[in-house]
Amino acid sequence: MERLERCGRGLRAGLAQGRVRCRLPWLLLAIVLLGSALKDGDLVPETPMQNKRNPLNVYFVKVAWAWTFWLLLPFIAVTTYQFAGSKFLYGPTKSVLMVLRRLSALLVGTAIWYVCTGLFIYIENLTGACSLSGELREPRRLYATKQECHQDDGIWNGFDISGHCFLLSYCALMIMEEVAVLEGLSIDQNSKLRVPINVLFVSLCFLTMIWVFMFLCTALYFHDFSQKFLGVLIGLSAWYGTYRFWYLKPFSPGLPLPSIPLSSKKYSYSR
């Protein structure tokens, strides 16, 4: 537990004053630009990460939203409840309502993930055509979707907006916004929530490192520049539209620091 405590303190110090949160969007854009330039210049060495079946891609990236959702859910719940209680803002009932309000950010995130991934599939199907290797005994037919093409062992050529760039950027930015609550949350040494908060915080930080690393691998090995750039732009737009615009409004899930006045929140979240 002492090692976990030291790790948590170190990570918390690194995230202090929102430096990482402010610089991460620019870092993601820089990764796409530099990674695409290296890929187009054929300067990227061969590594196991260029195989889509690598363990990080199969067990983490393919279910990136599930990992993000199920780690953020308890973290948001316990930190919001702890924050409300430590500041004597609300009674138990109103504290629970505040927790539910903040957890609705995960429902918003789920809706964004579902709509955007569905839109990407629709655009790829709309703009694509199927290429078949060899000749089929049956007459050539038109394929409406990528799935139909793959059933006949074909290759679908469409505009494939990078879902990895979209989702990994959005998940990383969302986690950084949510762990910002620890900038204003002091946890008593004897608090029963101290250990679970530290465990969840450290887990979320390491998960973010995985997301950024896999984002780098995507930039280096997969997709065209336009597909990656559009993917990350959509991810950044989803983050900015929620945490930097909508969540500042009264009728929203709100930001992770519920007791700070709206004007102060704007300053805190734009520094």
C-alpha positions as CSV (number, residue, x, y, z in Angstrom):
1,M,0.0,0.0,0.0
2,E,2.9,2.3,0.7
3,R,4.2,1.8,-2.8
4,L,0.8,2.5,-4.2
5,E,0.6,5.7,-2.1
6,R,4.0,6.9,-3.4
7,C,3.0,6.1,-7.0
8,G,-0.3,8.0,-6.6
9,R,1.5,11.0,-5.1
10,G,4.0,11.1,-8.0
11,L,1.3,10.9,-10.6
12,R,-0.8,13.5,-8.8
13,A,2.2,15.9,-8.8
14,G,2.7,15.3,-12.5
15,L,-1.0,16.2,-13.2
16,A,-1.0,19.2,-10.9
17,Q,-2.2,22.6,-12.2
18,G,-3.7,20.9,-15.3
19,R,-0.5,21.0,-17.4
20,V,-1.0,17.5,-18.8
21,R,-4.7,18.2,-19.5
22,C,-3.9,21.4,-21.4
23,R,-1.0,19.9,-23.4
24,L,-2.5,16.5,-24.3
25,P,-4.7,17.7,-27.2
26,W,-1.6,19.3,-28.9
27,L,0.5,16.2,-28.2
28,L,-2.1,14.0,-29.9
29,L,-2.2,16.3,-33.0
30,A,1.6,16.3,-33.1
31,I,1.7,12.5,-32.9
32,V,-0.7,12.2,-35.9
33,L,1.4,14.7,-38.0
34,L,4.8,13.2,-37.1
35,G,3.6,9.6,-37.2
36,S,2.0,10.1,-40.6
37,A,5.1,11.8,-42.0
38,L,7.3,8.9,-40.8
39,K,4.9,6.3,-42.2
40,D,4.6,8.1,-45.6
41,G,8.4,8.4,-45.8
42,D,8.7,4.6,-45.1
43,L,10.9,5.4,-42.1
44,V,9.0,3.3,-39.5
45,P,10.9,0.1,-38.4
46,E,9.0,-3.2,-38.4
47,T,7.8,-4.2,-34.9
48,P,5.1,-6.5,-33.4
49,M,2.9,-3.4,-33.0
50,Q,2.2,-3.3,-36.7
51,N,0.3,-6.6,-36.4
52,K,-3.4,-5.9,-35.6
53,R,-3.4,-9.1,-33.5
54,N,-0.9,-7.8,-30.9
55,P,-2.2,-8.2,-27.3
56,L,-2.6,-4.5,-26.6
57,N,-4.8,-4.0,-29.6
58,V,-6.9,-7.2,-29.1
59,Y,-7.4,-7.0,-25.3
60,F,-7.4,-3.2,-24.8
61,V,-8.0,-1.1,-27.9
62,K,-10.7,-3.2,-29.3
63,V,-12.7,-2.7,-26.1
64,A,-11.2,0.7,-25.2
65,W,-14.5,2.3,-24.3
66,A,-15.4,-0.6,-22.0
67,W,-12.0,-0.2,-20.1
68,T,-12.5,3.5,-19.8
69,F,-16.2,3.2,-18.8
70,W,-15.7,0.6,-16.1
71,L,-12.7,2.3,-14.5
72,L,-14.2,5.8,-14.6
73,L,-17.6,4.7,-13.2
74,P,-16.4,3.8,-9.7
75,F,-13.8,6.6,-9.7
76,I,-16.4,9.3,-10.5
77,A,-18.8,7.9,-8.0
78,V,-16.4,7.8,-5.0
79,T,-14.5,11.0,-5.7
80,T,-17.7,13.0,-6.3
81,Y,-19.3,11.6,-3.1
82,Q,-16.1,12.2,-1.2
83,F,-15.7,15.8,-2.5
84,A,-19.3,16.7,-1.7
85,G,-19.0,15.2,1.8
86,S,-15.6,16.8,2.6
87,K,-16.8,20.3,1.6
88,F,-20.1,19.8,3.5
89,L,-21.9,20.9,0.3
90,Y,-24.9,18.5,0.5
91,G,-26.6,16.1,2.7
92,P,-26.5,12.3,1.9
93,T,-29.4,12.5,-0.5
94,K,-28.2,15.4,-2.5
95,S,-24.7,14.0,-2.5
96,V,-26.1,10.8,-4.2
97,L,-27.9,13.0,-6.7
98,M,-24.7,14.8,-7.5
99,V,-23.0,11.5,-8.0
100,L,-25.7,10.4,-10.4
101,R,-25.5,13.7,-12.3
102,R,-21.7,13.3,-12.7
103,L,-22.1,9.7,-13.8
104,S,-24.3,10.8,-16.6
105,A,-21.1,12.0,-18.3
106,L,-20.5,8.3,-19.0
107,L,-23.8,8.0,-20.7
108,V,-22.9,11.0,-22.8
109,G,-19.6,9.4,-23.7
110,T,-21.3,6.1,-24.6
111,A,-23.7,8.0,-26.9
112,I,-20.8,9.8,-28.6
113,W,-18.9,6.5,-29.0
114,Y,-21.9,4.7,-30.4
115,V,-23.0,7.5,-32.8
116,C,-19.5,8.2,-34.1
117,T,-18.5,4.6,-34.7
118,G,-21.8,4.0,-36.5
119,L,-21.2,7.1,-38.6
120,F,-17.7,5.9,-39.5
121,I,-19.0,2.5,-40.6
122,Y,-21.8,4.2,-42.7
123,I,-19.2,6.5,-44.4
124,E,-16.9,3.6,-45.2
125,N,-19.8,1.6,-46.7
126,L,-21.0,4.6,-48.6
127,T,-17.7,5.4,-50.2
128,G,-16.3,1.9,-50.7
129,A,-16.1,-0.8,-53.4
130,C,-15.2,-4.5,-53.1
131,S,-12.1,-5.9,-54.8
132,L,-12.0,-9.7,-55.2
133,S,-8.9,-11.8,-55.7
134,G,-9.3,-14.4,-58.5
135,E,-12.5,-15.1,-60.4
136,L,-15.7,-16.3,-58.8
137,R,-17.7,-19.1,-60.5
138,E,-20.9,-17.1,-59.8
139,P,-21.6,-13.8,-61.7
140,R,-20.0,-10.8,-60.1
141,R,-22.5,-9.0,-57.8
142,L,-22.6,-5.6,-56.1
143,Y,-21.6,-5.4,-52.5
144,A,-23.4,-2.9,-50.3
145,T,-21.3,-3.2,-47.2
146,K,-17.8,-4.1,-46.1
147,Q,-19.2,-7.1,-44.2
148,E,-20.7,-8.6,-47.4
149,C,-17.4,-8.1,-49.2
150,H,-15.4,-9.9,-46.5
151,Q,-17.8,-12.8,-46.5
152,D,-16.6,-13.5,-50.1
153,D,-13.0,-13.0,-49.1
154,G,-12.9,-9.6,-50.8
155,I,-11.1,-6.4,-49.8
156,W,-13.3,-3.3,-49.2
157,N,-11.8,0.0,-50.4
158,G,-13.6,2.9,-48.7
159,F,-12.8,6.0,-46.7
160,D,-12.0,4.5,-43.4
161,I,-12.0,7.2,-40.7
162,S,-9.7,6.0,-38.0
163,G,-11.9,4.8,-35.1
164,H,-8.7,4.2,-33.1
165,C,-7.6,7.8,-33.4
166,F,-11.1,9.0,-32.5
167,L,-11.7,6.7,-29.5
168,L,-8.2,6.7,-28.0
169,S,-8.0,10.5,-28.1
170,Y,-11.4,11.0,-26.6
171,C,-10.9,8.4,-23.9
172,A,-7.5,9.8,-22.9
173,L,-8.8,13.4,-22.8
174,M,-11.9,12.3,-20.8
175,I,-9.8,10.5,-18.2
176,M,-7.6,13.5,-17.8
177,E,-10.6,15.7,-17.2
178,E,-12.1,13.4,-14.6
179,V,-9.0,12.8,-12.6
180,A,-8.6,16.6,-12.3
181,V,-11.0,16.3,-9.4
182,L,-8.0,15.2,-7.3
183,E,-6.5,18.7,-7.7
184,G,-9.2,20.0,-5.3
185,L,-9.9,16.8,-3.2
186,S,-8.0,16.2,0.0
187,I,-8.5,12.6,1.4
188,D,-8.0,12.0,5.1
189,Q,-5.4,9.3,6.0
190,N,-8.1,7.4,7.8
191,S,-10.7,7.6,5.1
192,K,-12.1,4.3,3.9
193,L,-12.1,5.6,0.4
194,R,-8.4,6.6,0.3
195,V,-7.2,3.2,-1.0
196,P,-9.9,2.6,-3.6
197,I,-9.4,6.1,-4.9
198,N,-5.7,5.7,-5.2
199,V,-6.1,2.3,-6.9
200,L,-8.5,3.7,-9.4
201,F,-6.5,6.8,-10.0
202,V,-3.2,4.9,-10.7
203,S,-5.1,2.4,-12.9
204,L,-6.6,5.3,-14.9
205,C,-3.2,7.0,-15.4
206,F,-1.7,3.8,-16.7
207,L,-4.7,3.2,-18.9
208,T,-4.2,6.6,-20.4
209,M,-0.5,5.8,-21.1
210,I,-1.7,2.7,-23.0
211,W,-4.2,4.8,-25.0
212,V,-1.5,7.3,-25.9
213,F,1.0,4.6,-26.8
214,M,-1.5,2.8,-29.0
215,F,-2.5,6.1,-30.5
216,L,1.2,6.5,-31.5
217,C,1.2,3.0,-33.0
218,T,-1.9,3.8,-35.0
219,A,-0.3,7.0,-36.3
220,L,2.9,5.1,-37.3
221,Y,1.4,1.9,-38.9
222,F,-2.2,2.3,-40.0
223,H,-4.5,4.5,-42.1
224,D,-3.9,7.4,-44.4
225,F,-3.1,10.8,-42.9
226,S,-6.5,12.2,-43.8
227,Q,-8.3,9.3,-42.1
228,K,-6.2,9.7,-38.9
229,F,-6.4,13.5,-38.9
230,L,-10.2,13.4,-39.3
231,G,-10.5,10.8,-36.5
232,V,-8.5,12.8,-34.0
233,L,-10.3,16.0,-34.9
234,I,-13.6,14.3,-34.2
235,G,-12.2,13.0,-30.9
236,L,-11.0,16.5,-29.9
237,S,-14.3,18.0,-31.0
238,A,-16.2,15.6,-28.8
239,W,-14.0,16.4,-25.8
240,Y,-14.1,20.2,-26.4
241,G,-17.9,20.2,-27.0
242,T,-18.6,18.5,-23.7
243,Y,-15.9,19.4,-21.1
244,R,-15.1,22.9,-22.4
245,F,-18.6,24.0,-23.5
246,W,-21.7,21.9,-22.5
247,Y,-20.5,20.8,-19.1
248,L,-20.0,24.5,-18.1
249,K,-23.8,24.9,-18.4
250,P,-26.2,24.4,-15.6
251,F,-28.2,21.6,-17.3
252,S,-25.4,19.2,-17.9
253,P,-23.5,16.4,-16.1
254,G,-21.2,19.2,-14.9
255,L,-17.4,19.3,-14.3
256,P,-15.5,17.1,-11.8
257,L,-15.2,20.0,-9.3
258,P,-18.8,20.6,-8.3
259,S,-18.2,23.2,-5.5
260,I,-16.3,25.8,-7.5
261,P,-18.3,28.7,-9.0
262,L,-18.9,28.6,-12.7
263,S,-16.5,31.5,-13.4
264,S,-13.8,29.8,-11.5
265,K,-14.4,26.5,-13.3
266,K,-14.0,28.3,-16.6
267,Y,-10.6,29.6,-15.4
268,S,-9.5,26.3,-14.0
269,Y,-10.4,24.3,-17.0
270,S,-8.9,26.6,-19.6
271,R,-5.6,27.3,-17.9
